[in-house]
Amino acid sequence: MIKATVYVTIKQSVLDPQGNAVQGALHSMGFQEVGQVRVGKYMELTLNTTDRREAETRLKEMCEKLLANTVIEDYRFELEGL
Amino acid sequence: MIKATVYVTIKQSVLDPQGNAVQGALHSMGFQEVGQVRVGKYMELTLNTTDRREAETRLKEMCEKLLANTVIEDYRFELEGL
């Protein structure tokens, strides 16, 4: 079994309204030191396979097809044997 | 300036409907090897401070008060000097 961790982030060139909202909220709560905030997604998946290379290929496909919107988002992932 | 990365995940004992939806979608797309899926949040913040210890205390406060719902979510963060 392989544990995969996927990070999906909004591309630097794309506006992040959610990040801006979080930044505004933190400022209004007195956290003036907060600069840029970017919000992304973090996913943990278990894959019922032991073939690391196959897992990598398949996970890339999952990211491209469903997990990330590659027009506005970047993704990266880590694999870890269990 | 300090770069903080915050990971917010749903506690293991709490149901994750979004994770289940992603799992179902992946299965229906032919990714049968996918087991459990948990979806969390990933945030990158820049903090205009150089005091690492202070940044840690303040970030903990931000997580407890706004970034994570500690009733159902866990959080962890990493700090990195820029």
Backbone of each chain as nested JSON, in Angstrom:
{
  "chains": [
    {"id": "A", "residues": [
      {"number": 1, "name": "MET", "atoms": {"N": [0.85, -1.19, 0.0], "CA": [0.0, 0.0, 0.0], "C": [0.888, 1.244, 0.0]}},
      {"number": 2, "name": "ILE", "atoms": {"N": [0.493, 2.202, -0.79], "CA": [1.268, 3.433, -0.884], "C": [0.41, 4.59, -0.405]}},
      {"number": 3, "name": "LYS", "atoms": {"N": [1.015, 5.465, 0.402], "CA": [0.305, 6.662, 0.842], "C": [0.775, 7.829, -0.018]}},
      {"number": 4, "name": "ALA", "atoms": {"N": [-0.184, 8.516, -0.622], "CA": [0.157, 9.659, -1.467], "C": [-0.355, 10.937, -0.827]}},
      {"number": 5, "name": "THR", "atoms": {"N": [0.457, 11.965, -0.874], "CA": [0.051, 13.281, -0.387], "C": [0.099, 14.237, -1.56]}},
      {"number": 6, "name": "VAL", "atoms": {"N": [-1.036, 14.857, -1.843], "CA": [-1.131, 15.749, -3.002], "C": [-1.349, 17.186, -2.523]}},
      {"number": 7, "name": "TYR", "atoms": {"N": [-0.574, 18.107, -3.078], "CA": [-0.709, 19.529, -2.754], "C": [-1.158, 20.252, -4.01]}},
      {"number": 8, "name": "VAL", "atoms": {"N": [-2.281, 20.928, -3.934], "CA": [-2.77, 21.698, -5.08], "C": [-2.762, 23.172, -4.695]}},
      {"number": 9, "name": "THR", "atoms": {"N": [-2.044, 23.972, -5.468], "CA": [-1.94, 25.402, -5.15], "C": [-2.347, 26.234, -6.356]}},
      {"number": 10, "name": "ILE", "atoms": {"N": [-2.85, 27.416, -6.081], "CA": [-3.222, 28.32, -7.168], "C": [-1.951, 28.923, -7.75]}},
      {"number": 11, "name": "LYS", "atoms": {"N": [-1.869, 28.99, -9.077], "CA": [-0.679, 29.549, -9.724], "C": [-0.434, 30.979, -9.28]}},
      {"number": 12, "name": "GLN", "atoms": {"N": [0.847, 31.332, -9.203], "CA": [1.217, 32.668, -8.711], "C": [0.558, 33.791, -9.528]}},
      {"number": 13, "name": "SER", "atoms": {"N": [0.355, 33.564, -10.817], "CA": [-0.194, 34.616, -11.668], "C": [-1.709, 34.758, -11.533]}},
      {"number": 14, "name": "VAL", "atoms": {"N": [-2.337, 33.842, -10.789], "CA": [-3.795, 33.848, -10.667], "C": [-4.201, 34.444, -9.315]}},
      {"number": 15, "name": "LEU", "atoms": {"N": [-5.219, 35.301, -9.326], "CA": [-5.722, 35.903, -8.094], "C": [-6.297, 34.837, -7.176]}},
      {"number": 16, "name": "ASP", "atoms": {"N": [-6.117, 35.015, -5.867], "CA": [-6.624, 34.054, -4.897], "C": [-7.569, 34.77, -3.926]}},
      {"number": 17, "name": "PRO", "atoms": {"N": [-8.858, 34.873, -4.291], "CA": [-9.808, 35.615, -3.445], "C": [-9.94, 35.019, -2.043]}},
      {"number": 18, "name": "GLN", "atoms": {"N": [-9.843, 33.692, -1.948], "CA": [-9.958, 33.054, -0.639], "C": [-8.779, 33.462, 0.252]}},
      {"number": 19, "name": "GLY", "atoms": {"N": [-7.602, 33.475, -0.359], "CA": [-6.406, 33.919, 0.364], "C": [-6.538, 35.362, 0.815]}},
      {"number": 20, "name": "ASN", "atoms": {"N": [-7.069, 36.209, -0.068], "CA": [-7.256, 37.616, 0.295], "C": [-8.244, 37.772, 1.442]}},
      {"number": 21, "name": "ALA", "atoms": {"N": [-9.299, 36.946, 1.428], "CA": [-10.298, 37.011, 2.5], "C": [-9.676, 36.601, 3.832]}},
      {"number": 22, "name": "VAL", "atoms": {"N": [-8.86, 35.549, 3.799], "CA": [-8.197, 35.091, 5.024], "C": [-7.244, 36.179, 5.53]}},
      {"number": 23, "name": "GLN", "atoms": {"N": [-6.505, 36.787, 4.599], "CA": [-5.586, 37.856, 4.979], "C": [-6.339, 39.018, 5.64]}},
      {"number": 24, "name": "GLY", "atoms": {"N": [-7.466, 39.419, 5.026], "CA": [-8.271, 40.5, 5.584], "C": [-8.783, 40.166, 6.976]}},
      {"number": 25, "name": "ALA", "atoms": {"N": [-9.236, 38.927, 7.142], "CA": [-9.761, 38.5, 8.443], "C": [-8.649, 38.519, 9.495]}},
      {"number": 26, "name": "LEU", "atoms": {"N": [-7.461, 38.04, 9.118], "CA": [-6.345, 38.021, 10.072], "C": [-5.95, 39.443, 10.455]}},
      {"number": 27, "name": "HIS", "atoms": {"N": [-5.928, 40.347, 9.473], "CA": [-5.601, 41.743, 9.772], "C": [-6.593, 42.331, 10.754]}},
      {"number": 28, "name": "SER", "atoms": {"N": [-7.884, 42.085, 10.489], "CA": [-8.907, 42.683, 11.351], "C": [-8.895, 42.069, 12.746]}},
      {"number": 29, "name": "MET", "atoms": {"N": [-8.245, 40.922, 12.885], "CA": [-8.114, 40.304, 14.208], "C": [-6.828, 40.745, 14.903]}},
      {"number": 30, "name": "GLY", "atoms": {"N": [-6.087, 41.625, 14.257], "CA": [-4.891, 42.166, 14.904], "C": [-3.581, 41.517, 14.477]}},
      {"number": 31, "name": "PHE", "atoms": {"N": [-3.657, 40.6, 13.521], "CA": [-2.424, 39.968, 13.043], "C": [-1.866, 40.779, 11.872]}},
      {"number": 32, "name": "GLN", "atoms": {"N": [-1.337, 41.953, 12.211], "CA": [-0.881, 42.893, 11.187], "C": [0.361, 42.416, 10.442]}},
      {"number": 33, "name": "GLU", "atoms": {"N": [1.07, 41.465, 11.01], "CA": [2.316, 41.015, 10.379], "C": [2.087, 40.101, 9.182]}},
      {"number": 34, "name": "VAL", "atoms": {"N": [0.816, 39.72, 8.961], "CA": [0.535, 38.792, 7.874], "C": [0.619, 39.489, 6.52]}},
      {"number": 35, "name": "GLY", "atoms": {"N": [1.451, 38.978, 5.641], "CA": [1.563, 39.497, 4.28], "C": [0.675, 38.677, 3.364]}},
      {"number": 36, "name": "GLN", "atoms": {"N": [1.228, 38.209, 2.262], "CA": [0.43, 37.44, 1.316], "C": [-0.074, 36.117, 1.921]}},
      {"number": 37, "name": "VAL", "atoms": {"N": [-1.309, 35.771, 1.586], "CA": [-1.861, 34.468, 1.978], "C": [-2.352, 33.762, 0.709]}},
      {"number": 38, "name": "ARG", "atoms": {"N": [-1.962, 32.524, 0.534], "CA": [-2.447, 31.724, -0.594], "C": [-3.053, 30.462, -0.005]}},
      {"number": 39, "name": "VAL", "atoms": {"N": [-4.256, 30.114, -0.45], "CA": [-4.929, 28.93, 0.074], "C": [-4.967, 27.841, -0.996]}},
      {"number": 40, "name": "GLY", "atoms": {"N": [-4.601, 26.654, -0.618], "CA": [-4.62, 25.534, -1.548], "C": [-5.299, 24.327, -0.931]}},
      {"number": 41, "name": "LYS", "atoms": {"N": [-5.176, 23.199, -1.619], "CA": [-5.77, 21.965, -1.105], "C": [-4.678, 20.966, -0.783]}},
      {"number": 42, "name": "TYR", "atoms": {"N": [-5.008, 20.104, 0.133], "CA": [-4.067, 19.103, 0.611], "C": [-4.84, 17.799, 0.672]}},
      {"number": 43, "name": "MET", "atoms": {"N": [-4.379, 16.783, -0.023], "CA": [-5.132, 15.521, -0.035], "C": [-4.248, 14.346, 0.326]}},
      {"number": 44, "name": "GLU", "atoms": {"N": [-4.783, 13.451, 1.118], "CA": [-4.081, 12.214, 1.449], "C": [-4.86, 11.058, 0.847]}},
      {"number": 45, "name": "LEU", "atoms": {"N": [-4.202, 10.252, 0.037], "CA": [-4.854, 9.104, -0.59], "C": [-4.063, 7.848, -0.26]}},
      {"number": 46, "name": "THR", "atoms": {"N": [-4.754, 6.751, -0.038], "CA": [-4.041, 5.483, 0.021], "C": [-4.298, 4.746, -1.288]}},
      {"number": 47, "name": "LEU", "atoms": {"N": [-3.239, 4.177, -1.832], "CA": [-3.338, 3.464, -3.105], "C": [-3.017, 1.999, -2.864]}},
      {"number": 48, "name": "ASN", "atoms": {"N": [-3.922, 1.125, -3.276], "CA": [-3.72, -0.31, -3.086], "C": [-2.848, -0.881, -4.193]}},
      {"number": 49, "name": "THR", "atoms": {"N": [-1.594, -0.529, -4.133], "CA": [-0.613, -1.024, -5.087], "C": [0.737, -0.993, -4.387]}},
      {"number": 50, "name": "THR", "atoms": {"N": [1.676, -1.739, -4.907], "CA": [3.007, -1.69, -4.303], "C": [4.024, -1.174, -5.309]}},
      {"number": 51, "name": "ASP", "atoms": {"N": [3.569, -1.006, -6.542], "CA": [4.457, -0.56, -7.611], "C": [4.538, 0.966, -7.596]}},
      {"number": 52, "name": "ARG", "atoms": {"N": [5.643, 1.46, -7.12], "CA": [5.816, 2.896, -6.946], "C": [5.728, 3.655, -8.268]}},
      {"number": 53, "name": "ARG", "atoms": {"N": [6.372, 3.093, -9.28], "CA": [6.392, 3.78, -10.572], "C": [4.991, 3.862, -11.171]}},
      {"number": 54, "name": "GLU", "atoms": {"N": [4.248, 2.758, -11.057], "CA": [2.879, 2.747, -11.571], "C": [2.028, 3.747, -10.783]}},
      {"number": 55, "name": "ALA", "atoms": {"N": [2.219, 3.757, -9.459], "CA": [1.457, 4.676, -8.609], "C": [1.69, 6.114, -9.04]}},
      {"number": 56, "name": "GLU", "atoms": {"N": [2.932, 6.421, -9.384], "CA": [3.287, 7.778, -9.784], "C": [2.563, 8.172, -11.075]}},
      {"number": 57, "name": "THR", "atoms": {"N": [2.589, 7.256, -12.052], "CA": [1.928, 7.515, -13.341], "C": [0.433, 7.714, -13.146]}},
      {"number": 58, "name": "ARG", "atoms": {"N": [-0.158, 6.815, -12.357], "CA": [-1.61, 6.869, -12.143], "C": [-1.998, 8.143, -11.381]}},
      {"number": 59, "name": "LEU", "atoms": {"N": [-1.206, 8.498, -10.388], "CA": [-1.525, 9.671, -9.579], "C": [-1.426, 10.941, -10.414]}},
      {"number": 60, "name": "LYS", "atoms": {"N": [-0.44, 10.977, -11.291], "CA": [-0.294, 12.122, -12.193], "C": [-1.572, 12.267, -13.029]}},
      {"number": 61, "name": "GLU", "atoms": {"N": [-2.065, 11.129, -13.515], "CA": [-3.283, 11.118, -14.315], "C": [-4.48, 11.614, -13.485]}},
      {"number": 62, "name": "MET", "atoms": {"N": [-4.566, 11.155, -12.235], "CA": [-5.668, 11.607, -11.352], "C": [-5.614, 13.112, -11.149]}},
      {"number": 63, "name": "CYS", "atoms": {"N": [-4.408, 13.638, -10.958], "CA": [-4.253, 15.08, -10.745], "C": [-4.69, 15.852, -11.981]}},
      {"number": 64, "name": "GLU", "atoms": {"N": [-4.235, 15.405, -13.14], "CA": [-4.544, 16.113, -14.39], "C": [-6.034, 16.065, -14.703]}},
      {"number": 65, "name": "LYS", "atoms": {"N": [-6.67, 14.928, -14.361], "CA": [-8.063, 14.735, -14.752], "C": [-9.069, 15.229, -13.729]}},
      {"number": 66, "name": "LEU", "atoms": {"N": [-8.734, 15.13, -12.439], "CA": [-9.739, 15.462, -11.434], "C": [-9.248, 16.351, -10.293]}},
      {"number": 67, "name": "LEU", "atoms": {"N": [-8.094, 16.014, -9.73], "CA": [-7.72, 16.655, -8.464], "C": [-7.308, 18.126, -8.606]}},
      {"number": 68, "name": "ALA", "atoms": {"N": [-6.706, 18.463, -9.736], "CA": [-6.278, 19.849, -9.932], "C": [-6.86, 20.398, -11.221]}},
      {"number": 69, "name": "ASN", "atoms": {"N": [-7.162, 21.668, -11.238], "CA": [-7.555, 22.359, -12.461], "C": [-6.279, 23.0, -12.996]}},
      {"number": 70, "name": "THR", "atoms": {"N": [-5.644, 22.314, -13.942], "CA": [-4.295, 22.737, -14.349], "C": [-4.252, 24.068, -15.095]}},
      {"number": 71, "name": "VAL", "atoms": {"N": [-5.422, 24.606, -15.436], "CA": [-5.433, 25.929, -16.064], "C": [-5.003, 26.987, -15.044]}},
      {"number": 72, "name": "ILE", "atoms": {"N": [-5.499, 26.842, -13.814], "CA": [-5.194, 27.87, -12.802], "C": [-4.433, 27.314, -11.591]}},
      {"number": 73, "name": "GLU", "atoms": {"N": [-4.254, 26.003, -11.559], "CA": [-3.622, 25.424, -10.371], "C": [-2.374, 24.605, -10.711]}},
      {"number": 74, "name": "ASP", "atoms": {"N": [-1.442, 24.59, -9.788], "CA": [-0.276, 23.705, -9.865], "C": [-0.498, 22.567, -8.891]}},
      {"number": 75, "name": "TYR", "atoms": {"N": [0.162, 21.445, -9.14], "CA": [0.079, 20.366, -8.151], "C": [1.446, 19.707, -8.005]}},
      {"number": 76, "name": "ARG", "atoms": {"N": [1.632, 19.1, -6.853], "CA": [2.8, 18.251, -6.658], "C": [2.39, 17.158, -5.69]}},
      {"number": 77, "name": "PHE", "atoms": {"N": [3.082, 16.046, -5.702], "CA": [2.717, 14.983, -4.766], "C": [3.933, 14.24, -4.258]}},
      {"number": 78, "name": "GLU", "atoms": {"N": [3.729, 13.581, -3.139], "CA": [4.771, 12.756, -2.525], "C": [4.201, 11.362, -2.32]}},
      {"number": 79, "name": "LEU", "atoms": {"N": [5.029, 10.354, -2.53], "CA": [4.601, 8.978, -2.289], "C": [5.406, 8.396, -1.136]}},
      {"number": 80, "name": "GLU", "atoms": {"N": [4.751, 7.531, -0.403], "CA": [5.386, 6.97, 0.783], "C": [4.876, 5.541, 0.932]}},
      {"number": 81, "name": "GLY", "atoms": {"N": [5.756, 4.586, 0.985], "CA": [5.323, 3.2, 1.184], "C": [4.788, 2.99, 2.583]}},
      {"number": 82, "name": "LEU", "atoms": {"N": [3.767, 2.172, 2.746], "CA": [3.213, 1.95, 4.094], "C": [3.642, 0.58, 4.621]}}
    ]},
    {"id": "B", "residues": [
      {"number": 1, "name": "MET", "atoms": {"N": [11.642, 38.279, 7.008], "CA": [10.349, 37.739, 6.597], "C": [10.365, 36.217, 6.762]}},
      {"number": 2, "name": "ILE", "atoms": {"N": [9.258, 35.718, 7.254], "CA": [9.164, 34.275, 7.474], "C": [8.033, 33.721, 6.606]}},
      {"number": 3, "name": "LYS", "atoms": {"N": [8.305, 32.582, 5.979], "CA": [7.257, 31.926, 5.202], "C": [6.693, 30.787, 6.051]}},
      {"number": 4, "name": "ALA", "atoms": {"N": [5.372, 30.799, 6.222], "CA": [4.735, 29.752, 7.012], "C": [3.862, 28.9, 6.111]}},
      {"number": 5, "name": "THR", "atoms": {"N": [3.91, 27.61, 6.299], "CA": [3.047, 26.681, 5.583], "C": [2.163, 25.987, 6.606]}},
      {"number": 6, "name": "VAL", "atoms": {"N": [0.86, 26.106, 6.42], "CA": [-0.086, 25.536, 7.381], "C": [-0.871, 24.416, 6.713]}},
      {"number": 7, "name": "TYR", "atoms": {"N": [-0.963, 23.278, 7.385], "CA": [-1.729, 22.138, 6.892], "C": [-2.889, 21.912, 7.851]}},
      {"number": 8, "name": "VAL", "atoms": {"N": [-4.101, 21.943, 7.337], "CA": [-5.27, 21.695, 8.17], "C": [-5.939, 20.419, 7.667]}},
      {"number": 9, "name": "THR", "atoms": {"N": [-6.078, 19.441, 8.545], "CA": [-6.67, 18.164, 8.135], "C": [-7.84, 17.812, 9.05]}},
      {"number": 10, "name": "ILE", "atoms": {"N": [-8.787, 17.078, 8.511], "CA": [-9.926, 16.631, 9.304], "C": [-9.473, 15.504, 10.215]}},
      {"number": 11, "name": "LYS", "atoms": {"N": [-9.881, 15.553, 11.479], "CA": [-9.48, 14.508, 12.432], "C": [-9.915, 13.13, 11.951]}},
      {"number": 12, "name": "GLN", "atoms": {"N": [-9.103, 12.122, 12.253], "CA": [-9.37, 10.761, 11.791], "C": [-10.756, 10.261, 12.217]}},
      {"number": 13, "name": "SER", "atoms": {"N": [-11.234, 10.685, 13.379], "CA": [-12.52, 10.206, 13.891], "C": [-13.717, 10.895, 13.237]}},
      {"number": 14, "name": "VAL", "atoms": {"N": [-13.446, 11.919, 12.425], "CA": [-14.531, 12.698, 11.829], "C": [-14.721, 12.282, 10.363]}},
      {"number": 15, "name": "LEU", "atoms": {"N": [-15.965, 12.129, 9.954], "CA": [-16.269, 11.78, 8.563], "C": [-15.816, 12.889, 7.617]}},
      {"number": 16, "name": "ASP", "atoms": {"N": [-15.349, 12.509, 6.442], "CA": [-14.89, 13.482, 5.462], "C": [-15.688, 13.298, 4.165]}},
      {"number": 17, "name": "PRO", "atoms": {"N": [-16.863, 13.933, 4.064], "CA": [-17.711, 13.754, 2.878], "C": [-17.02, 14.182, 1.586]}},
      {"number": 18, "name": "GLN", "atoms": {"N": [-16.197, 15.222, 1.665], "CA": [-15.505, 15.688, 0.458], "C": [-14.51, 14.622, -0.016]}},
      {"number": 19, "name": "GLY", "atoms": {"N": [-13.819, 14.025, 0.938], "CA": [-12.893, 12.936, 0.621], "C": [-13.625, 11.755, 0.001]}},
      {"number": 20, "name": "ASN", "atoms": {"N": [-14.8, 11.429, 0.555], "CA": [-15.586, 10.317, 0.01], "C": [-16.054, 10.61, -1.409]}},
      {"number": 21, "name": "ALA", "atoms": {"N": [-16.42, 11.867, -1.67], "CA": [-16.862, 12.256, -3.004], "C": [-15.716, 12.114, -4.005]}},
      {"number": 22, "name": "VAL", "atoms": {"N": [-14.528, 12.555, -3.598], "CA": [-13.361, 12.443, -4.475], "C": [-13.047, 10.973, -4.735]}},
      {"number": 23, "name": "GLN", "atoms": {"N": [-13.134, 10.163, -3.681], "CA": [-12.88, 8.727, -3.833], "C": [-13.86, 8.112, -4.836]}},
      {"number": 24, "name": "GLY", "atoms": {"N": [-15.147, 8.446, -4.674], "CA": [-16.174, 7.927, -5.583], "C": [-15.917, 8.342, -7.019]}},
      {"number": 25, "name": "ALA", "atoms": {"N": [-15.536, 9.598, -7.208], "CA": [-15.268, 10.101, -8.554], "C": [-14.078, 9.369, -9.169]}},
      {"number": 26, "name": "LEU", "atoms": {"N": [-13.029, 9.176, -8.379], "CA": [-11.842, 8.477, -8.893], "C": [-12.178, 7.034, -9.268]}},
      {"number": 27, "name": "HIS", "atoms": {"N": [-12.989, 6.382, -8.416], "CA": [-13.4, 5.005, -8.727], "C": [-14.162, 4.957, -10.041]}},
      {"number": 28, "name": "SER", "atoms": {"N": [-15.103, 5.888, -10.207], "CA": [-15.925, 5.86, -11.41], "C": [-15.108, 6.224, -12.656]}},
      {"number": 29, "name": "MET", "atoms": {"N": [-13.941, 6.815, -12.459], "CA": [-13.066, 7.126, -13.586], "C": [-12.082, 5.993, -13.857]}},
      {"number": 30, "name": "GLY", "atoms": {"N": [-12.205, 4.913, -13.079], "CA": [-11.372, 3.748, -13.341], "C": [-10.15, 3.617, -12.451]}},
      {"number": 31, "name": "PHE", "atoms": {"N": [-10.008, 4.52, -11.48], "CA": [-8.879, 4.427, -10.559], "C": [-9.285, 3.569, -9.358]}},
      {"number": 32, "name": "GLN", "atoms": {"N": [-9.408, 2.262, -9.624], "CA": [-9.916, 1.345, -8.601], "C": [-8.951, 1.142, -7.443]}},
      {"number": 33, "name": "GLU", "atoms": {"N": [-7.686, 1.48, -7.637], "CA": [-6.706, 1.236, -6.585], "C": [-6.78, 2.243, -5.44]}},
      {"number": 34, "name": "VAL", "atoms": {"N": [-7.627, 3.273, -5.625], "CA": [-7.693, 4.314, -4.604], "C": [-8.465, 3.834, -3.378]}},
      {"number": 35, "name": "GLY", "atoms": {"N": [-7.828, 3.895, -2.214], "CA": [-8.491, 3.557, -0.961], "C": [-9.031, 4.818, -0.327]}},
      {"number": 36, "name": "GLN", "atoms": {"N": [-8.73, 5.006, 0.935], "CA": [-9.233, 6.189, 1.636], "C": [-8.697, 7.493, 1.03]}},
      {"number": 37, "name": "VAL", "atoms": {"N": [-9.575, 8.49, 0.971], "CA": [-9.152, 9.835, 0.554], "C": [-9.57, 10.823, 1.638]}},
      {"number": 38, "name": "ARG", "atoms": {"N": [-8.655, 11.658, 2.066], "CA": [-8.976, 12.718, 3.028], "C": [-8.552, 14.039, 2.406]}},
      {"number": 39, "name": "VAL", "atoms": {"N": [-9.441, 15.01, 2.475], "CA": [-9.141, 16.308, 1.879], "C": [-8.936, 17.341, 2.977]}},
      {"number": 40, "name": "GLY", "atoms": {"N": [-7.881, 18.09, 2.872], "CA": [-7.606, 19.136, 3.853], "C": [-7.248, 20.438, 3.174]}},
      {"number": 41, "name": "LYS", "atoms": {"N": [-6.79, 21.384, 3.968], "CA": [-6.403, 22.68, 3.417], "C": [-4.91, 22.89, 3.587]}},
      {"number": 42, "name": "TYR", "atoms": {"N": [-4.385, 23.705, 2.697], "CA": [-2.968, 23.975, 2.661], "C": [-2.829, 25.478, 2.483]}},
      {"number": 43, "name": "MET", "atoms": {"N": [-2.159, 26.147, 3.384], "CA": [-2.049, 27.604, 3.28], "C": [-0.607, 28.062, 3.369]}},
      {"number": 44, "name": "GLU", "atoms": {"N": [-0.263, 29.02, 2.523], "CA": [1.062, 29.637, 2.586], "C": [0.887, 31.086, 3.008]}},
      {"number": 45, "name": "LEU", "atoms": {"N": [1.556, 31.472, 4.084], "CA": [1.472, 32.842, 4.575], "C": [2.879, 33.417, 4.649]}},
      {"number": 46, "name": "THR", "atoms": {"N": [3.017, 34.69, 4.32], "CA": [4.277, 35.352, 4.637], "C": [4.041, 36.233, 5.854]}},
      {"number": 47, "name": "LEU", "atoms": {"N": [4.985, 36.188, 6.779], "CA": [4.87, 36.965, 8.014], "C": [5.993, 37.997, 8.048]}},
      {"number": 48, "name": "ASN", "atoms": {"N": [5.622, 39.258, 8.221], "CA": [6.628, 40.317, 8.258], "C": [7.239, 40.424, 9.639]}},
      {"number": 49, "name": "THR", "atoms": {"N": [8.038, 39.448, 9.973], "CA": [8.737, 39.438, 11.251], "C": [9.995, 38.606, 11.058]}},
      {"number": 50, "name": "THR", "atoms": {"N": [10.95, 38.771, 11.922], "CA": [12.157, 37.948, 11.806], "C": [12.316, 37.069, 13.045]}},
      {"number": 51, "name": "ASP", "atoms": {"N": [11.458, 37.3, 14.029], "CA": [11.537, 36.555, 15.288], "C": [10.777, 35.241, 15.148]}},
      {"number": 52, "name": "ARG", "atoms": {"N": [11.515, 34.175, 14.993], "CA": [10.929, 32.874, 14.74], "C": [10.011, 32.41, 15.876]}},
      {"number": 53, "name": "ARG", "atoms": {"N": [10.466, 32.641, 17.099], "CA": [9.68, 32.174, 18.249], "C": [8.35, 32.926, 18.325]}},
      {"number": 54, "name": "GLU", "atoms": {"N": [8.419, 34.236, 18.09], "CA": [7.195, 35.044, 18.116], "C": [6.253, 34.59, 16.992]}},
      {"number": 55, "name": "ALA", "atoms": {"N": [6.84, 34.367, 15.809], "CA": [6.044, 33.924, 14.659], "C": [5.298, 32.638, 14.995]}},
      {"number": 56, "name": "GLU", "atoms": {"N": [5.985, 31.75, 15.698], "CA": [5.383, 30.471, 16.053], "C": [4.183, 30.666, 16.988]}},
      {"number": 57, "name": "THR", "atoms": {"N": [4.371, 31.501, 17.999], "CA": [3.286, 31.776, 18.954], "C": [2.09, 32.407, 18.253]}},
      {"number": 58, "name": "ARG", "atoms": {"N": [2.378, 33.394, 17.403], "CA": [1.314, 34.115, 16.716], "C": [0.58, 33.208, 15.731]}},
      {"number": 59, "name": "LEU", "atoms": {"N": [1.328, 32.365, 15.043], "CA": [0.719, 31.485, 14.052], "C": [-0.178, 30.455, 14.736]}},
      {"number": 60, "name": "LYS", "atoms": {"N": [0.265, 29.988, 15.894], "CA": [-0.538, 29.046, 16.659], "C": [-1.89, 29.703, 17.0]}},
      {"number": 61, "name": "GLU", "atoms": {"N": [-1.804, 30.97, 17.406], "CA": [-3.011, 31.731, 17.75], "C": [-3.928, 31.875, 16.515]}},
      {"number": 62, "name": "MET", "atoms": {"N": [-3.329, 32.182, 15.362], "CA": [-4.121, 32.316, 14.125], "C": [-4.843, 31.004, 13.791]}},
      {"number": 63, "name": "CYS", "atoms": {"N": [-4.127, 29.896, 13.96], "CA": [-4.723, 28.597, 13.653], "C": [-5.891, 28.314, 14.583]}},
      {"number": 64, "name": "GLU", "atoms": {"N": [-5.68, 28.546, 15.867], "CA": [-6.719, 28.255, 16.864], "C": [-7.946, 29.134, 16.669]}},
      {"number": 65, "name": "LYS", "atoms": {"N": [-7.707, 30.396, 16.264], "CA": [-8.809, 31.353, 16.19], "C": [-9.5, 31.395, 14.847]}},
      {"number": 66, "name": "LEU", "atoms": {"N": [-8.763, 31.137, 13.76], "CA": [-9.374, 31.325, 12.439], "C": [-9.107, 30.199, 11.435]}},
      {"number": 67, "name": "LEU", "atoms": {"N": [-7.836, 29.797, 11.339], "CA": [-7.476, 28.933, 10.2], "C": [-8.001, 27.507, 10.314]}},
      {"number": 68, "name": "ALA", "atoms": {"N": [-8.102, 27.002, 11.554], "CA": [-8.595, 25.635, 11.737], "C": [-9.773, 25.63, 12.695]}},
      {"number": 69, "name": "ASN", "atoms": {"N": [-10.697, 24.729, 12.469], "CA": [-11.779, 24.5, 13.417], "C": [-11.32, 23.319, 14.278]}},
      {"number": 70, "name": "THR", "atoms": {"N": [-10.783, 23.645, 15.453], "CA": [-10.093, 22.602, 16.24], "C": [-11.034, 21.548, 16.825]}},
      {"number": 71, "name": "VAL", "atoms": {"N": [-12.349, 21.763, 16.689], "CA": [-13.291, 20.732, 17.14], "C": [-13.193, 19.509, 16.212]}},
      {"number": 72, "name": "ILE", "atoms": {"N": [-13.081, 19.778, 14.93], "CA": [-13.068, 18.664, 13.97], "C": [-11.786, 18.577, 13.145]}},
      {"number": 73, "name": "GLU", "atoms": {"N": [-10.907, 19.58, 13.296], "CA": [-9.705, 19.595, 12.46], "C": [-8.421, 19.636, 13.287]}},
      {"number": 74, "name": "ASP", "atoms": {"N": [-7.39, 19.046, 12.736], "CA": [-6.038, 19.158, 13.287], "C": [-5.258, 20.131, 12.417]}},
      {"number": 75, "name": "TYR", "atoms": {"N": [-4.227, 20.717, 12.977], "CA": [-3.375, 21.559, 12.141], "C": [-1.925, 21.347, 12.526]}},
      {"number": 76, "name": "ARG", "atoms": {"N": [-1.064, 21.647, 11.574], "CA": [0.362, 21.703, 11.859], "C": [0.963, 22.726, 10.923]}},
      {"number": 77, "name": "PHE", "atoms": {"N": [2.1, 23.275, 11.289], "CA": [2.709, 24.266, 10.404], "C": [4.221, 24.17, 10.411]}},
      {"number": 78, "name": "GLU", "atoms": {"N": [4.8, 24.712, 9.352], "CA": [6.256, 24.769, 9.211], "C": [6.645, 26.218, 8.965]}},
      {"number": 79, "name": "LEU", "atoms": {"N": [7.758, 26.629, 9.56], "CA": [8.256, 27.986, 9.334], "C": [9.573, 27.899, 8.578]}},
      {"number": 80, "name": "GLU", "atoms": {"N": [9.8, 28.908, 7.773], "CA": [10.979, 28.913, 6.923], "C": [11.412, 30.37, 6.762]}},
      {"number": 81, "name": "GLY", "atoms": {"N": [12.627, 30.674, 7.098], "CA": [13.109, 32.046, 6.934], "C": [13.292, 32.368, 5.467]}},
      {"number": 82, "name": "LEU", "atoms": {"N": [12.984, 33.599, 5.075], "CA": [13.158, 33.966, 3.656], "C": [14.402, 34.838, 3.504]}}
    ]}
  ]
}
